[in-house]
């Protein structure tokens, strides 16, 4: 034990490696380490102030890396409201009847605007992610093949998509959106993307409707650029974030936490830093107990400078690919609790929408809007209140959906 203590005190990196082992000893050692190393800040910016109803992050200097060949520049909103990142280019053409609802991204924007959850002045738009940014986590060979349309028919079948230039552009905007959201969050505290969560993309190939791993790219870039020292990815999509897990297995600066249905895609699981396998049929209350048992200790002991939250809605009871039994209110409780838990600790948070599979595009888009409603409640509401009936003017999430549908038909 004396030898271990000596190693830990002399070599900072070792404690991070120990953290990645996911053993019972990990948290006690790391907690002691963090108390001694009080100089470790939650994040680079010290502009966090407490205000009634939550945290306020004063604007920080943000450097945007936009050296792409199109010479685009991002549109950045300076509105004081909750920042929303969106681009119409998140969508590309898919043939009718495709299982992936490509139209959900702009439909989600429409739902949020229609119900007054957001306004146009809150919206910022990203640029294409660059090749140099992508090869932080993807192989250069894969990115070149994907950009140039040289992936094989077999490789395309694994992804669920047929290659097109529009698909490449869509994925580049979506990944650029998560990068922009991360940059903004470091100055504003809480930012919501209307896309993102492509956690099945591996370094050398895509899979499961995921072609570029947006959260992994953004997390790696934030560390590489010196914005933060440690990043936590909380993945509550119903499917394990296998691509993200593999990418960061040997990287002590990023902690991957995945809560997923065990008997579900992918058949072969990867090893996250913390995997929580949930039984089929798990409902709201049991699910909440599970995440409340695991997330706080990781936040306390890993002490991330930035959190990415994949708020996939496929754990919903009506989802075609989920196999869990969460209700609309259950999703809201989950999203509010996670975001609030992060923000109350003074940690910047980025939300992405993750997976969701429903033939009814209106219902799916409204379901994806739950995380934005929860984020707005955290940003402007009272602490400790995450009952959906108190935040939605129409009473419940189900009533809200019905109101949206009836007014749009």
C-alpha angles and dihedrals in degrees: 000000000000089000091050091048091051092051092049094049093049102040117047094186093061093066089056090052090051088052090059093058093076093217128146090251092058101080098045092050094045093047091055090046093052092050091054094043096055090157091077105105125207088237141342096264118076094191097108117127131181116239134171111282098021142317129334120204114197115221113278132198106271124193114204120202106213104156095139123138093248090062091222121164123210120246107234121197117214094191112134092232128095106300116240122194117207141148128188085223091071084093131069134171121287125172118261114276096027111151093230109079099220092175092063095089098063090034088056090053089051092051092050092049094042093055095042094244088130138007129219091251090066094058125102123184127214134218129233114289109244129236091246090055093048096051089065085086107003126066116256090232092057094046092050091049092048095047093047098043095246099129112122125249089251092052090050093050090057090056095048091233136098111227120256136156088245091056091053091050092048093053092046092052092047093051090044087053093057091047090051091047090054093050091049094045091059088062102029103033101225127042131168125209119204089217139024136089099118093158100155094069112110129201094263104026146016127245142175099019090313122113105160120028100231098182093047093049093048094045093049092048094050090054094041092051092050095246093127138000099218135026129195121204112201106194114190097162108127091246123068114260091237098162093050091047093054094045093057102033091110097032114095093190095069124056116200118205118182127183108186146147105274097211097055142079128341097054091196110052125205123217114262120188085256123013120184112189114204124202121243112265096032110156138204102284098043091045092052091051090052097053093041089054094055115025101061094055092051091050091048098046104033093042098201122202091213136019128206113200118199102202098187113178095208092101084074117119092238097048115120094222105028113081093195126107106227116147128215090264090047091057091049092049090050095048096044093048095049095046093044092048090055099041095046087061091055094250120140113241135202120194124203126185102233123183132349129157123194130135089221103081094192093053092045094050091048090050090053089053091067093086091053090050090050091049091051089051091052091047097049108011136086120280120260098017113115103149109129093220091066097053105041115073091212093060105247137019091252092053089048092054091049091051092050093048096046092050094047098048 
